[in-house]
């Protein structure tokens, strides 16, 4: 009787099963699934709300074109920059939602990447122009932009666009539709640098000239303005001019600072072999948050500017509103001096009396 046991069938199948690999793939699949829903949804909301808000804003400005102030010049350029960004959002929403990723031509990839940074540069540099004007007006009682020199505001806006276009050149050159090497290959619109030095130079230009230096100018000017207003009473007109200006700066920082911080971390710890790593996901989320700024700006105007609300309602009702005052109360180009208003008139009369007394004594 043969008692031998054949164990070949049991021990020949000695392969191992990697549970961690299956678990990570499941997590990665769920993460991509959530991105494919949340990111396109956020882009879609920004696209609809932003186009409606900025379209309404431009319509009101066109209706008011006979009484344009220096403030309107900067508002128009900000809205144009926002619309340039908003029209690119459907492309990014499609990239996040579709399994193939970027399914468009490479030329659109370059345009969308450049438009994203042009909007950011224009936004922060135009705010710097407005901030410097407010700083000079409130702290030093002089103005950079006035109705006597309207060409200076237009020259400043053109310079802002030129600087923004120059700073966006690396995005135009290095943005490409690149295939990833994951389990499910797809194409993404990302930066592809020929050398690591080019990436460092591009990121330094963005961090220093596009973000850190303008942000430092904004913070310093805002601090000096607030300190001056808190230390002296200049009347309510100065306070009203800040009611729109400071929220604009605050919302800009809330929307764009997370993206720029993530980009700085990505510059330091970037892994070129992992185009879909955690930092890339963070960049995608924070860039979507930055785009939110394009649709929040018209809502700020509508909520804080009484003249803008009045003209908007009049336009919707098809009625006429005759007002030559600024829609925004930003004070850009408005010669609002401390001696205007009831308190200013009393101060002026007292000064005239003192001057007459001193003249009589002499």
C-alpha positions as CSV (number, residue, x, y, z in Angstrom):
1,X,0.0,0.0,0.0
2,X,1.5,3.4,-1.1
3,X,1.3,6.0,1.6
4,X,3.2,8.7,-0.2
5,X,1.4,12.1,-0.4
6,X,1.8,14.3,-3.4
7,X,2.2,17.8,-2.3
8,X,3.4,19.3,-5.6
9,X,0.0,20.8,-6.3
10,X,0.0,22.7,-2.9
11,X,3.6,24.1,-3.0
12,X,4.0,24.8,-6.6
13,X,1.7,27.9,-6.3
14,X,4.0,29.8,-4.0
15,X,3.2,33.3,-5.3
16,X,2.6,36.1,-2.9
17,X,-0.4,38.5,-2.9
18,X,0.4,42.1,-2.2
19,X,-2.5,43.4,-0.1
20,X,-0.8,46.8,0.2
21,X,-0.7,47.3,-3.5
22,X,-4.4,46.5,-3.9
23,X,-5.3,48.8,-1.0
24,X,-3.3,51.7,-2.4
25,X,-4.8,51.3,-5.8
26,X,-8.3,51.4,-4.2
27,X,-7.4,54.5,-2.3
28,X,-5.9,56.1,-5.4
29,X,-9.0,55.2,-7.4
30,X,-11.3,56.7,-4.8
31,X,-9.2,59.9,-4.6
32,X,-9.3,60.3,-8.4
33,X,-13.0,59.7,-8.4
34,X,-13.6,62.4,-5.9
35,X,-11.4,64.8,-7.9
36,X,-13.3,64.0,-11.1
37,X,-16.5,65.2,-9.4
38,X,-15.5,68.0,-7.0
39,X,-13.0,69.9,-9.2
40,X,-15.2,70.1,-12.3
41,X,-18.1,71.1,-10.1
42,X,-16.1,73.9,-8.5
43,X,-14.8,75.1,-11.9
44,X,-18.4,75.0,-13.3
45,X,-19.8,77.2,-10.5
46,X,-16.9,79.6,-10.8
47,X,-17.4,79.8,-14.6
48,X,-21.2,80.5,-14.4
49,X,-21.1,82.9,-11.4
50,X,-17.9,84.7,-12.7
51,X,-19.2,85.3,-16.2
52,X,-22.5,86.5,-15.0
53,X,-20.9,88.8,-12.4
54,X,-18.2,90.3,-14.6
55,X,-20.7,90.6,-17.5
56,X,-23.0,92.6,-15.4
57,X,-20.1,94.7,-14.2
58,X,-19.0,95.5,-17.7
59,X,-22.6,96.2,-18.7
60,X,-22.9,98.8,-15.9
61,X,-19.6,100.4,-16.8
62,X,-20.6,100.7,-20.5
63,X,-23.9,102.3,-19.5
64,X,-21.9,104.8,-17.3
65,X,-19.2,105.5,-19.9
66,X,-20.0,109.2,-20.1
67,X,-19.0,109.6,-16.4
68,X,-16.0,107.2,-16.1
69,X,-13.6,107.9,-13.3
70,X,-10.1,106.7,-12.7
71,X,-11.5,103.9,-10.6
72,X,-13.4,102.6,-13.6
73,X,-10.2,102.2,-15.6
74,X,-8.7,99.7,-13.1
75,X,-12.0,97.9,-12.6
76,X,-12.3,97.3,-16.3
77,X,-8.9,95.9,-16.6
78,X,-9.5,93.6,-13.6
79,X,-12.7,92.3,-15.1
80,X,-11.1,91.7,-18.5
81,X,-8.3,89.7,-16.8
82,X,-10.9,87.7,-14.8
83,X,-12.9,86.9,-18.0
84,X,-9.7,85.7,-19.7
85,X,-9.3,83.2,-16.9
86,X,-12.9,82.2,-16.7
87,X,-13.2,81.2,-20.3
88,X,-10.4,78.6,-19.7
89,X,-12.1,76.9,-16.8
90,X,-14.2,74.5,-18.9
91,X,-11.0,73.1,-20.3
92,X,-9.6,72.4,-16.8
93,X,-12.9,71.0,-15.7
94,X,-12.8,68.6,-18.7
95,X,-9.3,67.5,-17.8
96,X,-10.3,66.6,-14.3
97,X,-13.5,64.9,-15.3
98,X,-12.5,62.9,-18.4
99,X,-10.5,59.6,-18.1
100,X,-8.3,60.7,-20.9
101,X,-7.3,63.9,-19.1
102,X,-6.3,66.6,-21.5
103,X,-8.1,65.7,-24.7
104,X,-7.5,68.9,-26.5
105,X,-4.7,70.2,-28.7
106,X,-1.4,71.3,-27.1
107,X,-1.9,74.9,-28.3
108,X,-4.9,75.3,-25.9
109,X,-2.8,73.9,-23.1
110,X,-0.2,76.7,-23.6
111,X,-3.0,79.3,-23.7
112,X,-4.7,78.1,-20.6
113,X,-1.5,77.9,-18.6
114,X,-0.5,81.5,-19.6
115,X,-4.0,82.8,-19.0
116,X,-4.0,81.5,-15.4
117,X,-0.8,83.3,-14.5
118,X,-1.7,86.5,-16.5
119,X,-4.8,86.8,-14.4
120,X,-2.8,86.4,-11.2
121,X,-0.2,88.9,-12.2
122,X,-2.7,91.4,-13.4
123,X,-4.8,91.1,-10.3
124,X,-2.0,91.6,-7.8
125,X,-0.2,94.4,-9.8
126,X,-3.4,96.4,-10.4
127,X,-4.1,96.1,-6.7
128,X,-0.6,97.5,-6.1
129,X,-1.4,100.5,-8.3
130,X,-4.6,101.2,-6.4
131,X,-2.9,100.6,-3.0
132,X,-0.1,103.0,-3.8
133,X,-2.6,105.7,-4.8
134,X,-4.6,105.2,-1.6
135,X,-1.4,105.3,0.4
136,X,-0.3,108.6,-1.1
137,X,-3.8,110.1,-0.8
138,X,-4.3,109.2,2.9
139,X,-0.9,109.2,4.3
140,X,0.8,112.0,2.3
141,X,-2.4,113.9,1.1
142,X,-1.3,113.7,-2.6
143,X,-2.5,111.5,-5.4
144,X,-0.9,109.4,-8.1
145,X,-3.9,109.2,-10.4
146,X,-6.3,112.2,-10.9
147,X,-8.6,113.5,-13.6
148,X,-5.9,116.1,-14.4
149,X,-3.6,113.2,-15.5
150,X,-5.9,110.5,-16.9
151,X,-3.3,109.2,-19.2
152,X,-1.2,108.0,-16.2
153,X,-3.8,105.4,-15.2
154,X,-4.0,104.0,-18.8
155,X,-0.2,103.9,-19.0
156,X,-0.1,102.1,-15.6
157,X,-2.6,99.5,-16.8
158,X,-0.8,98.9,-20.1
159,X,2.5,98.4,-18.1
160,X,0.7,95.9,-15.9
161,X,-0.4,93.9,-18.9
162,X,3.0,94.0,-20.5
163,X,4.8,92.9,-17.3
164,X,2.2,90.1,-16.9
165,X,2.7,88.9,-20.4
166,X,6.5,88.8,-19.9
167,X,6.2,86.9,-16.6
168,X,3.8,84.4,-18.3
169,X,6.3,83.6,-21.1
170,X,7.7,80.5,-19.2
171,X,4.1,79.1,-19.0
172,X,3.7,79.5,-22.7
173,X,7.1,77.9,-23.5
174,X,7.0,75.0,-21.0
175,X,3.3,74.1,-20.8
176,X,2.7,70.8,-22.7
177,X,0.2,68.0,-22.9
178,X,2.2,65.2,-21.3
179,X,1.3,61.5,-20.9
180,X,1.6,60.1,-17.4
181,X,3.1,56.7,-16.5
182,X,0.4,55.4,-14.1
183,X,-1.7,52.3,-14.2
184,X,-4.2,54.1,-16.4
185,X,-2.1,56.3,-18.6
186,X,-3.7,59.7,-19.5
187,X,-2.6,63.0,-20.8
188,X,-2.2,66.1,-18.5
189,X,-1.5,69.7,-19.2
190,X,1.6,70.3,-17.1
191,X,4.9,72.0,-17.1
192,X,7.7,70.1,-18.8
193,X,11.2,71.7,-18.3
194,X,14.1,70.6,-20.5
195,X,16.5,71.3,-17.6
196,X,16.1,71.7,-13.9
197,X,17.6,75.2,-14.1
198,X,14.8,76.4,-16.3
199,X,12.3,75.3,-13.7
200,X,14.1,77.1,-10.9
201,X,14.4,80.3,-12.9
202,X,10.7,80.2,-13.9
203,X,9.6,79.6,-10.3
204,X,11.9,82.3,-8.9
205,X,10.4,84.8,-11.3
206,X,6.9,83.8,-10.2
207,X,7.7,83.8,-6.5
208,X,9.8,87.0,-6.3
209,X,8.4,89.3,-9.0
210,X,4.9,87.9,-9.3
211,X,4.0,87.3,-5.6
212,X,6.5,88.2,-2.8
213,X,7.5,91.7,-3.8
214,X,3.9,92.9,-4.8
215,X,2.5,91.2,-1.7
216,X,5.1,93.0,0.5
217,X,4.1,96.4,-1.1
218,X,0.4,95.7,-0.5
219,X,1.0,94.7,3.2
220,X,3.2,97.7,3.9
221,X,0.9,100.2,2.3
222,X,-2.2,98.7,3.9
223,X,-0.5,98.8,7.3
224,X,0.5,102.5,6.9
225,X,-3.1,103.4,5.8
226,X,-4.7,101.6,8.7
227,X,-2.3,103.2,11.2
228,X,-2.9,106.6,9.8
229,X,-6.7,106.2,9.9
230,X,-6.7,104.9,13.4
231,X,-4.5,107.6,14.7
232,X,-6.4,110.6,13.3
233,X,-10.0,111.4,12.3
234,X,-10.1,112.6,8.7
235,X,-13.9,112.3,8.2
236,X,-16.1,109.6,6.9
237,X,-15.2,110.0,3.3
238,X,-11.8,108.5,3.8
239,X,-13.4,105.6,5.8
240,X,-15.8,104.9,2.9
241,X,-13.0,104.8,0.4
242,X,-11.4,102.0,2.4
243,X,-14.6,100.0,2.8
244,X,-14.1,98.5,-0.7
245,X,-10.4,98.7,-1.0
246,X,-9.4,96.6,2.0
247,X,-11.8,93.7,1.3
248,X,-10.5,93.5,-2.2
249,X,-7.0,93.0,-0.9
250,X,-8.1,90.6,1.8
251,X,-10.1,88.4,-0.6
252,X,-7.2,88.3,-3.1
253,X,-4.8,87.0,-0.4
254,X,-7.3,84.5,0.9
255,X,-7.8,83.0,-2.5
256,X,-4.2,83.1,-3.8
257,X,-1.9,82.6,-0.8
258,X,-2.7,78.8,-0.4
259,X,-1.8,78.2,-4.0
260,X,1.5,80.2,-3.8
261,X,2.5,78.5,-0.6
262,X,1.8,75.1,-2.2
263,X,3.8,76.1,-5.2
264,X,6.8,77.2,-3.1
265,X,6.7,73.7,-1.4
266,X,6.4,72.1,-4.8
267,X,9.5,74.0,-6.0
268,X,11.5,72.8,-3.0
269,X,10.3,69.2,-2.9
270,X,9.2,68.5,-6.5
271,X,9.4,65.0,-7.8
272,X,9.4,65.0,-11.7
273,X,8.7,61.2,-11.8
274,X,5.4,61.7,-9.9
275,X,3.2,64.1,-12.0
276,X,0.1,63.0,-10.0
277,X,1.5,63.0,-6.5
278,X,0.1,64.6,-3.4
279,X,1.6,68.0,-4.1
280,X,0.2,68.0,-7.6
281,X,-3.2,67.2,-6.2
282,X,-2.8,70.1,-3.7
283,X,-1.8,72.4,-6.5
284,X,-5.0,71.4,-8.4
285,X,-7.2,72.2,-5.4
286,X,-5.5,75.4,-4.4
287,X,-5.5,76.7,-8.0
288,X,-9.2,76.1,-8.2
289,X,-9.5,78.1,-5.0
290,X,-7.4,80.9,-6.6
291,X,-9.8,81.0,-9.6
292,X,-12.6,81.6,-7.1
293,X,-11.4,85.1,-6.8
294,X,-12.6,85.9,-10.4
295,X,-16.2,85.4,-9.4
296,X,-16.0,86.9,-5.9
297,X,-14.8,90.4,-7.0
298,X,-18.2,91.4,-8.6
299,X,-20.0,90.0,-5.5
300,X,-17.9,92.3,-3.4
301,X,-18.8,95.3,-5.5
302,X,-22.5,94.4,-5.3
303,X,-22.4,93.9,-1.6
304,X,-20.3,96.9,-0.6
305,X,-20.9,99.6,-3.2
306,X,-24.3,101.4,-2.9
307,X,-23.9,103.3,-6.2
308,X,-23.1,100.1,-8.1
309,X,-26.2,98.4,-6.6
310,X,-28.3,101.4,-7.6
311,X,-27.1,101.4,-11.2
312,X,-27.4,97.6,-11.4
313,X,-31.1,97.7,-10.3
314,X,-31.8,100.6,-12.6
315,X,-30.3,98.8,-15.6
316,X,-32.3,95.6,-14.8
317,X,-35.5,97.7,-14.5
318,X,-34.5,99.7,-17.6
319,X,-34.7,103.0,-15.8
320,X,-32.3,105.9,-15.8
321,X,-30.1,106.9,-12.8
322,X,-28.3,110.2,-13.1
323,X,-25.3,110.1,-10.8
324,X,-21.7,111.2,-11.5
325,X,-20.2,109.9,-8.3
326,X,-17.9,106.9,-8.2
327,X,-19.5,103.5,-8.4
328,X,-16.9,101.9,-6.1
329,X,-15.9,104.6,-3.6
330,X,-12.4,103.3,-4.0
331,X,-11.1,106.8,-4.2
332,X,-8.7,106.2,-7.1
333,X,-8.5,109.4,-9.0
334,X,-11.1,111.1,-6.8
335,X,-9.7,114.2,-5.3
336,X,-11.1,113.7,-1.8
337,X,-9.1,115.9,0.6
338,X,-9.5,116.1,4.4
339,X,-11.0,119.6,4.1
340,X,-14.1,118.3,2.2
341,X,-17.3,117.7,4.1
342,X,-18.8,119.5,7.2
343,X,-15.8,118.9,9.4
344,X,-13.5,120.0,6.7
345,X,-15.5,123.2,6.0
346,X,-15.3,124.1,9.7
347,X,-11.6,123.5,9.7
348,X,-11.2,125.6,6.6
349,X,-13.2,128.5,8.1
350,X,-11.1,128.3,11.3
351,X,-7.9,128.3,9.3
352,X,-9.1,131.4,7.3
353,X,-10.0,133.2,10.5
354,X,-6.6,132.5,12.1
355,X,-4.9,133.6,8.9
356,X,-6.8,136.9,9.0
357,X,-5.9,137.5,12.7
358,X,-2.3,136.9,12.0
359,X,-2.4,139.2,9.0
360,X,-4.0,142.0,11.1
361,X,-1.4,141.6,13.8
362,X,1.4,141.8,11.3
